[in-house]
């Protein structure tokens, strides 16, 4: 794509459905572009950021509807974001879903990083829009608004239809303030120097009714595989996917993983070193993140978690977890699991 960033084709599928919803046939619009509906309907397809921005802007002009991002966001479904969508749907809490969204933000766009931070009262989910000299990879105004509203839509699907953020910041020029604030249920600061959702931390910690830990594991692995495919030569993603799939049988040694990826042990270790990590560190990070996830879910016993993480017994798991977090798994679960 000649150095251009990309986004998942699901954004254009949602736009396509929004245009149909408004009674507009999108084929003429797409025929003037470099893609067709069959290409973007392929789950996991990728589209250049510049082309996606162009089609969103043209659609806004075609419909003469400044509220089009609301319609597009309402067309977001689980399959819009490939395996990530299913993982979000099955998360234990909105906090868990946002953590997953940050980890897999590359699925949504290669140029828009998502950060999550919090204080005692609030969580802050920020879209870091790519700023370049010619702005070819920058998320456009229509897509920025759609992204922010889509996150709200996902929260409403996962928790309840009345979910509202505390406040929204957007770099987009002020438009239809009353209508957008009525839809989101909160104040919006347009023309801001950031793109961010501020949300009630306690609200995000509540257990979600659709929580499905078995589906999360499958979806996370599928998302890892998807990212590995996007990265092409991203060995870290490929190794992570193999380790996660083999973990319950015991921590796979590097020789086994190297063989599955068609590398020699020495070649794989060198590629990981070039990526700023090592096989040992990668396995440690995977075990730690999976341990925290399992403990937060509060459905599995410590023995079951030990087995799923490849530990021979609970004592070994407890010692490793205390090394990672400074507390035992039982203490961590008591402090962090959602009621």
N, C-alpha and C positions, 0 to 999 in steps of 0.2 A: 504494500500500500504506500510505497515511496515515503516512508517516514511518517505517514499520517497516523493519528490515533484512531481507535475504533470504538464502537459501542455494540452491545448485543442487538441483534435484529428485532428482538421482542418489542423494543421501543416503537419501531415502525409498524409492527403488527397491531399494537394498541392504537397508534395513530390511524391506521387503516380502518379499524373497527369504529373508531370515534367518527370518522368521516361518513361511514355507512350509517351510523346512528343518526347523524344529522341530515341524512337523505342525499348525500353527495357521493357520486361514483368516483372512487380514487384512481381508476385505471389510467385516465388521461394524465393525471399528475405523475404517476409512476412511469408512464411511457416516455416522459420527457427526461427521466433520470437514467442512471446507469444500472438500475436493478428492476426486477419484476416481483410480483407478489409471491411467486413460487420460491424465489431465492430467500426472501425474508421469512417465509413461513416454515422454513427448515429450522427446527429447534436448535438453537446455539449458533445460528448464522451471525456473521460480523459485518458491520457497515461502517465506512469511514465517518468520523465525527462531522467533517465538513458537509458530507452528503445528508446526514441525518438532520443537521441544523437547517440546511437548505430546504428540505422537505417539510420540516415543522414550520418554518417561516412562510413558505408558499401556501401551506394549508391554512395558516392564520389569515393570510390575505384572501384566499379563496372563500373561506367561510365568513370573513369579516366578523369574526367572533373573538374578542379578547379573552374570553373565558374558555377557549379551546383546551388549555392544559388541564382544566377540571374534567372535561369530558374524556380526555385521553387517560388521565390517571384512573378514572372509574372503569376503564377497560383493562386494567392490569389484573392478571390472574397468575396462578402458580407457575404455569408453563412459560410466562413471559421471560423469566430469568433462569430458564433451564433447571438444573438440579437444585440450584440455590433457592429457587422459589419454593420447592417442596421442603427443603430444610428449614426455611423461615416459617412455613406453615406448621411444622411439627415441633418448633422450639418450646422450651419449658416456660419462657417468659419473654416479654418484649426486650428486656435487657439481654437475654440470651440471643434473641433474634438479631439485635443490633450488633452484638459482638461478632456474630456470624457474618453479618452484612459487611462489617469493616474488614474482616479477614478475607472475604471473597469479593471485595469491591471491584476487582479486575474483571469480574464477570459482567458487571453493568457497563463499565467503560475503562479503557486503558489509560485515560488521561485525567480522570476525576477521582482523586483519592478521598476516602471517607474516614474521618476521625471521630472517636467517641471519647468524651471526658465527662467527669462528674464532680459535684461537690456534695455537701450534706443534703441539699434539697433538690437539686436538678441534675439532669443528664443533658449533655450538649452533643448533638450529632451534626457535624460540619462537613459540607461538600467543599473540598479544596479544588476549585476550578483551575484548569491548566492555563497559565498565562504565558503566551509565546509572542515573539516579535510580530508575527503576521496573524496570530490568533487562529491559525488553521485547525489547531487541536483543542481550542477552548469550547467548552459546552455553551451553546447559545442560550439566549434568554428564554425562548419557548421551552427548550428541553430542560433548562434549570428549574423553571417553575413546575414542569411536569414531574421531575425527579422528586422535588420536595413534597408535592401533593401526592405522589405515588407512595411515598413512605408513610404518609398519614393514612392513605387508603389501606395499605397493608396492615397498619396498626389496628384499624377499625375492623378489618376482616379477622384478625387474630384475637382481639380482645372484645370490643363491643362497638356498635355503630356510632356511639356517642363520644368516642375517643377524641380529645382535642389536645394540642400542644399548649404550652404556656405562652410561647411567642415564636414568631418566624422572622428571620432576617433573609433578605434576598438582594442580590446586586441588580436585579431587574428594575427598570424605570417604573415609577408609580403608575398603576392602572387599575381601574375598577376596584378600588380599595374596599368599598362596602360589600361588594359581591364576594370577593375573595375571603374577606374576614368572616362573612356570614357562613361560607362553606367550611372554612377551617375551624371556626369557633374561637379564634384568638386574634390578637393584634399582629399586624405585619409591618415590618419596617422595610420599605422599598429603598432603592438607591443606597443600600448599605455596602460596607466594604467586605462583607462576608455572606456566605450562604449557609444558614444554620437553622436547625430546629431545637428549641429548648423545651424539655419535657419534665414532668414530675417524676422524680426518682422512685418514689414509693409506688406509683402507678405502674412503672416499668418492671418492678420486682414481683408483681402478682403472678401466680401460676395461671397459665393459659389452659383453656378447656380442651384444646386439640393436641396437647402435648403427646408426642409419640416417639420415645427414645429409639426404638428399633428403626423407624423411618429416618431419623436424623443420621444415624450411622451410615445407612445406605446412601442418603442424599449427600452427606459430606464427602464420602468417597467419590461419588459421581462428580461432585463439584471439583474435587482435587484432580480427577482425571481430565475434566474439561479444561481446567487451567493449564495442566501439563500439555494438553494438545495445542492450546493457544500459544504457549511459550515455545513450543517446538523443541528447543534444546535446553529447556529449563529442567535440569537434572534434579534440582531440589524438590520440585513438585512431583516428579515421577517417583523419586525415592520415597517421599512422604506417602504417596498413594499405596505403594507396595508394602511399606512397613505397617500402615494402618490395617490393610487387608490381612496381613499375616500375624498381627500382634497376639491374637487370642491363642495361637499355638506356641507361644513363647517368643521372645524378642528374636526376630530373624537376624542371622549373622550377615555381614556385609557381602560375603561370598554368594549367598543365596540371592540377595537382592541384585547384585551385580550380574549374576547369570540371567535373571529374569529380564534385565534391561539390556542384555547383550554387551556388557562391559566386562573388562577384567577388574579384579578387586582393586588393583593399583590405579587403573584408569578412572574408576568411579571415585575413589578417594581424592584423586587429584582434581577432578571436576568439582567435587564438593568444596575442596579447599579454595579453588578459584572463585567459588560463589560465596566465600566468607564463612563457611561452616565446616563441620566434620560429621562423619556418620554417627559417631557417639553423641555429639551435641544434638544432632537432629532427632535421634531416637529419644534422648532425654526431654527435649522440648515437646515432642509428640506425646510422650507418656504424661508429662505434667499437664498439658492442656486437656488431654482426654480425662485425666483423673479429676481435674476441677469440674469438667462438664458432668461426669458421672455423679460426683458428690453433690453438685447443685440440683441434679434431677431428683435425688432422694428416693429413688425406686429400687436401687440395687444395694445389696449388702456389701460390706467391705471385702468379704471373701470373693464375691462375684466380680467386683471391680478389680481385685488383685489378679484374678484369672484373665479377665479381658485385657489387662495391660501387660500380660506375660510374666507376672511375678510368680514365683513358686509358692509363696505363702503370704499371709497378711502381714506378718512381722517385717518381711523384706519391703513390702509396699509401704508400710508405715514409716520405716526408716528413710526410704527414698523421699516420701512426701514431706517429712519433717525437714529434710535437707533442702527441698525446693521452697517450702513456704514458711518454715520456722515453727509450724504447729503440726499436730497429728491429724490424720484424716477425720477422726471423730470430732475434734475441736473445730476444724475447718467447716465441716458439715453443719455443726450446731450454729456457727456464726453466719453462714452464707446461704443455706438452703432456703428455698421459698416456701412459705406456708401454703 
